[in-house]
Amino acid sequence: MTSKRHVKDRNITSILLTFALLILGLMYLFPLLWFLLSSLKPGSELFTYPLKLLPKSVTFTNFLDAWTMLDFVKYFMNTLLSAVVTTILTVIASATCGYAFAKYKMKWLSIFFICILATTMLPTEVIMNPTFTVIRKLGLYDNLLGIIIPSINTATGILMFRTFFSSVPNELIESARIDGASDGKIFLSIMLPIAKPIIFTLSIFSFQWRWNDYIWPLIVLNDPNKYTLQIAIRSLVGAENVNWSLLIAASVISIMPLLLVFLAFQHWILDSNATSGIK
């Protein structure tokens, strides 16, 4: 009798927790749903009172006007180039640094790693001024390289790879060395393949960070032909009036690549075979 009551109580608890998580998920989903549906409304419906979630008349004119007005192809290519190149270099730099910090036991490396982690405690605004000075001295002002190079190293990515590589048994590396493998071959042929979940997780995060970056490109880029998408969308905001229909539609278009990247690579994050080579 006690066992049945225990099972019943556990089922009730599970149902309540599921219901609570469902409510919480809907609370997070509601603003996004409102945002997407607002992009389908004509301007006359955006601020009607009382506010309504569903549009009375669905229109796609906002998307066509935003695409034509902003020359999305040019800004898409600028943003895509900077985001993809930065993501690739970020993964390479983070993986190599994380492997060195995890598997090479040197005191100065530990101190260096602590210094890297300490940078996460600095507000971005603190390092913008010296970073901008360096970029200008290198002649990278008003150049896409000026927004790519400072964004390569990230303490978050290094920490992710260091934590993962630290969980890999040293015996795996020692056995590879006994077989005659060099450190470079061990890293490329053994460590990187088993770190695929970390690679794709960091790739998604890095791509998202660089795609949505606004402040740093705004400081570095001056030529409108080199603007990234976020700066271009900001141009829709006038000094006295804002075309909210175009602004919302343009924002929806800008987040579509992020959604596609996440849907394409999310299964790698949940890869259950992440440690299949460690046996």
C-alpha positions as CSV (number, residue, x, y, z in Angstrom):
1,M,0.0,0.0,0.0
2,T,2.9,2.3,0.9
3,S,4.6,1.5,-2.4
4,K,1.5,2.4,-4.4
5,R,1.1,5.6,-2.6
6,H,4.7,6.5,-3.2
7,V,4.3,5.8,-7.0
8,K,1.1,7.9,-7.0
9,D,2.8,10.8,-5.3
10,R,5.8,10.6,-7.6
11,N,3.5,10.6,-10.7
12,I,1.6,13.7,-9.3
13,T,5.0,15.4,-8.7
14,S,6.1,14.6,-12.3
15,I,2.8,16.0,-13.7
16,L,3.1,19.2,-11.7
17,L,6.7,19.7,-12.7
18,T,5.9,19.1,-16.3
19,F,3.0,21.5,-16.1
20,A,5.2,24.2,-14.5
21,L,7.9,23.7,-17.1
22,L,5.2,24.0,-19.8
23,I,4.0,27.3,-18.4
24,L,7.5,28.6,-18.1
25,G,8.3,27.6,-21.7
26,L,5.1,29.4,-22.9
27,M,6.2,32.5,-21.0
28,Y,9.5,32.5,-22.9
29,L,7.8,31.7,-26.2
30,F,5.1,34.3,-26.0
31,P,7.3,37.4,-26.8
32,L,8.9,35.6,-29.7
33,L,5.5,34.5,-31.0
34,W,4.3,38.1,-30.7
35,F,7.4,39.4,-32.5
36,L,6.9,36.9,-35.4
37,L,3.2,37.6,-35.8
38,S,3.7,41.4,-35.6
39,S,6.0,41.1,-38.7
40,L,2.9,39.9,-40.6
41,K,0.7,42.9,-39.6
42,P,0.3,46.1,-41.6
43,G,1.5,49.2,-39.8
44,S,-2.1,50.2,-38.9
45,E,-2.5,47.1,-36.7
46,L,0.7,47.3,-34.7
47,F,-0.6,49.8,-32.1
48,T,-4.3,49.3,-32.2
49,Y,-6.0,49.2,-28.8
50,P,-6.7,46.7,-27.4
51,L,-3.6,44.9,-28.7
52,K,-4.3,41.7,-30.5
53,L,-1.9,38.7,-31.0
54,L,-3.2,37.5,-34.4
55,P,-3.1,39.9,-37.4
56,K,-6.5,40.7,-39.0
57,S,-5.0,40.7,-42.5
58,V,-1.7,38.9,-43.1
59,T,0.7,40.7,-45.3
60,F,4.2,39.9,-46.5
61,T,4.8,43.4,-47.9
62,N,6.9,44.3,-44.9
63,F,9.5,41.6,-45.8
64,L,9.7,42.7,-49.4
65,D,10.0,46.4,-48.5
66,A,12.7,45.6,-45.9
67,W,14.7,43.4,-48.3
68,T,14.6,46.0,-51.0
69,M,15.3,49.1,-48.9
70,L,18.3,47.6,-47.0
71,D,20.0,45.8,-49.8
72,F,20.1,42.7,-47.6
73,V,22.3,40.7,-49.9
74,K,25.3,43.0,-49.4
75,Y,24.8,43.2,-45.6
76,F,24.1,39.5,-45.4
77,M,27.4,38.7,-47.1
78,N,29.4,41.1,-44.9
79,T,27.9,39.6,-41.7
80,L,28.2,36.1,-43.0
81,L,31.8,36.5,-43.9
82,S,32.8,38.0,-40.6
83,A,30.7,35.5,-38.5
84,V,31.9,32.4,-40.4
85,V,35.6,33.4,-40.4
86,T,35.5,34.4,-36.8
87,T,33.8,31.2,-35.8
88,I,36.3,29.0,-37.6
89,L,39.3,30.8,-36.1
90,T,37.6,30.9,-32.6
91,V,37.1,27.1,-32.7
92,I,40.7,26.5,-33.8
93,A,42.2,28.9,-31.2
94,S,40.0,27.6,-28.4
95,A,40.7,24.0,-29.2
96,T,44.4,24.3,-29.3
97,C,44.6,26.5,-26.2
98,G,42.2,24.2,-24.3
99,Y,44.2,21.1,-25.2
100,A,47.5,22.8,-24.0
101,F,45.9,23.9,-20.7
102,A,44.4,20.5,-20.1
103,K,47.3,18.2,-21.0
104,Y,50.5,20.1,-20.6
105,K,51.5,20.4,-16.9
106,M,53.5,23.6,-16.7
107,K,53.1,26.2,-13.9
108,W,53.2,29.2,-16.3
109,L,50.3,27.7,-18.3
110,S,48.2,27.5,-15.2
111,I,48.9,31.1,-14.4
112,F,48.2,32.1,-18.0
113,F,44.9,30.2,-17.9
114,I,43.9,32.1,-14.7
115,C,44.7,35.4,-16.5
116,I,42.5,34.4,-19.4
117,L,39.6,33.6,-17.1
118,A,40.1,36.9,-15.3
119,T,39.3,38.7,-18.5
120,T,35.7,37.5,-18.2
121,M,35.3,39.8,-15.1
122,L,36.1,42.9,-17.2
123,P,33.2,44.7,-18.8
124,T,33.4,44.9,-22.6
125,E,33.5,48.7,-22.4
126,V,36.7,48.6,-20.4
127,I,38.7,46.9,-23.2
128,M,37.1,48.6,-26.2
129,N,39.3,51.7,-26.0
130,P,42.7,49.9,-26.0
131,T,41.4,47.4,-28.5
132,F,40.3,50.1,-30.9
133,T,43.7,51.8,-30.5
134,V,45.5,48.6,-31.5
135,I,43.1,48.1,-34.5
136,R,43.8,51.6,-35.7
137,K,47.5,51.3,-35.3
138,L,47.4,48.1,-37.4
139,G,45.5,49.8,-40.1
140,L,42.4,47.7,-39.7
141,Y,40.0,50.5,-39.1
142,D,37.0,50.4,-41.4
143,N,38.0,46.9,-42.4
144,L,36.1,43.6,-41.7
145,L,39.4,42.2,-40.3
146,G,39.0,44.9,-37.6
147,I,35.9,43.1,-36.2
148,I,37.2,39.6,-36.9
149,I,40.6,39.6,-35.2
150,P,39.6,40.9,-31.8
151,S,36.8,38.4,-31.5
152,I,38.8,35.3,-32.1
153,N,39.9,34.5,-28.6
154,T,37.2,33.8,-26.1
155,A,37.7,32.6,-22.5
156,T,34.4,30.7,-22.7
157,G,35.6,28.6,-25.6
158,I,38.9,27.9,-24.0
159,L,37.3,26.8,-20.8
160,M,34.8,24.5,-22.7
161,F,37.7,22.7,-24.5
162,R,39.9,22.6,-21.4
163,T,37.1,21.0,-19.3
164,F,36.4,18.4,-22.0
165,F,40.0,17.5,-22.7
166,S,40.7,17.2,-19.0
167,S,38.1,14.4,-18.9
168,V,40.0,12.4,-21.5
169,P,42.3,9.8,-19.9
170,N,46.0,10.5,-20.3
171,E,46.4,6.8,-21.0
172,L,44.8,7.4,-24.4
173,I,47.5,10.0,-25.3
174,E,50.3,7.9,-23.9
175,S,49.3,4.8,-25.9
176,A,49.2,7.0,-29.1
177,R,52.7,8.3,-28.3
178,I,53.9,4.7,-27.8
179,D,52.6,3.9,-31.3
180,G,54.7,6.8,-32.7
181,A,52.1,9.5,-33.0
182,S,53.3,13.1,-32.7
183,D,51.5,15.7,-30.5
184,G,50.1,17.3,-33.6
185,K,48.7,14.0,-34.9
186,I,47.3,13.1,-31.5
187,F,45.5,16.5,-31.4
188,L,44.2,16.3,-35.0
189,S,43.4,12.6,-35.3
190,I,42.2,11.7,-31.7
191,M,41.3,14.7,-29.6
192,L,39.4,16.8,-32.2
193,P,37.2,14.0,-33.5
194,I,36.0,13.1,-30.0
195,A,35.4,16.8,-29.2
196,K,32.8,17.2,-31.9
197,P,30.0,18.1,-29.5
198,I,32.1,20.9,-28.0
199,I,33.2,22.1,-31.5
200,F,29.6,22.4,-32.7
201,T,28.3,23.9,-29.4
202,L,31.0,26.6,-29.5
203,S,30.4,27.1,-33.2
204,I,26.7,27.8,-32.6
205,F,27.5,30.2,-29.8
206,S,30.3,32.0,-31.6
207,F,28.2,32.4,-34.8
208,Q,25.3,33.8,-32.8
209,W,27.6,36.3,-30.9
210,R,29.2,37.6,-34.1
211,W,26.0,37.7,-36.1
212,N,24.3,39.8,-33.4
213,D,27.3,41.9,-32.6
214,Y,26.4,45.6,-32.9
215,I,28.6,47.9,-30.7
216,W,32.0,46.8,-32.0
217,P,31.2,46.9,-35.7
218,L,29.5,50.3,-35.2
219,I,32.8,51.6,-33.7
220,V,35.2,50.0,-36.3
221,L,33.2,50.3,-39.5
222,N,32.7,53.6,-41.2
223,D,32.0,52.7,-44.9
224,P,28.3,51.9,-45.4
225,N,29.2,49.3,-48.0
226,K,31.0,47.3,-45.2
227,Y,28.3,47.6,-42.6
228,T,27.0,44.4,-41.0
229,L,23.4,43.5,-40.9
230,Q,22.7,44.8,-37.3
231,I,24.1,48.3,-38.2
232,A,22.1,48.4,-41.4
233,I,18.9,47.5,-39.5
234,R,19.7,50.3,-37.1
235,S,19.5,52.7,-40.0
236,L,15.7,52.2,-40.1
237,V,15.4,54.0,-36.8
238,G,15.0,57.7,-37.7
239,A,15.6,60.7,-35.4
240,E,11.9,61.5,-35.1
241,N,10.0,58.5,-36.4
242,V,10.4,54.8,-36.7
243,N,8.9,52.5,-39.4
244,W,8.1,49.7,-37.0
245,S,6.7,47.4,-39.7
246,L,10.0,47.5,-41.7
247,L,12.1,47.3,-38.5
248,I,10.3,44.2,-37.2
249,A,10.3,42.5,-40.6
250,A,14.0,43.2,-41.1
251,S,14.7,41.8,-37.6
252,V,12.8,38.6,-38.4
253,I,14.8,38.2,-41.6
254,S,18.1,38.7,-39.7
255,I,17.4,35.9,-37.2
256,M,16.6,33.3,-39.8
257,P,20.2,32.3,-40.4
258,L,20.7,31.8,-36.6
259,L,17.6,29.5,-36.5
260,L,18.9,27.5,-39.5
261,V,22.4,27.1,-38.0
262,F,20.9,25.8,-34.7
263,L,18.5,23.4,-36.4
264,A,21.3,22.1,-38.6
265,F,23.9,21.4,-35.8
266,Q,21.9,20.9,-32.6
267,H,22.0,17.1,-32.9
268,W,25.8,17.2,-32.6
269,I,25.5,18.8,-29.1
270,L,23.4,15.8,-27.9
271,D,25.7,13.3,-29.5
272,S,25.7,10.3,-27.2
273,N,28.9,8.9,-28.8
274,A,31.0,11.8,-27.6
275,T,33.2,9.5,-25.6
276,S,33.0,6.5,-27.8
277,G,36.7,6.7,-28.7
278,I,37.8,6.7,-25.0
279,K,37.9,3.0,-24.3
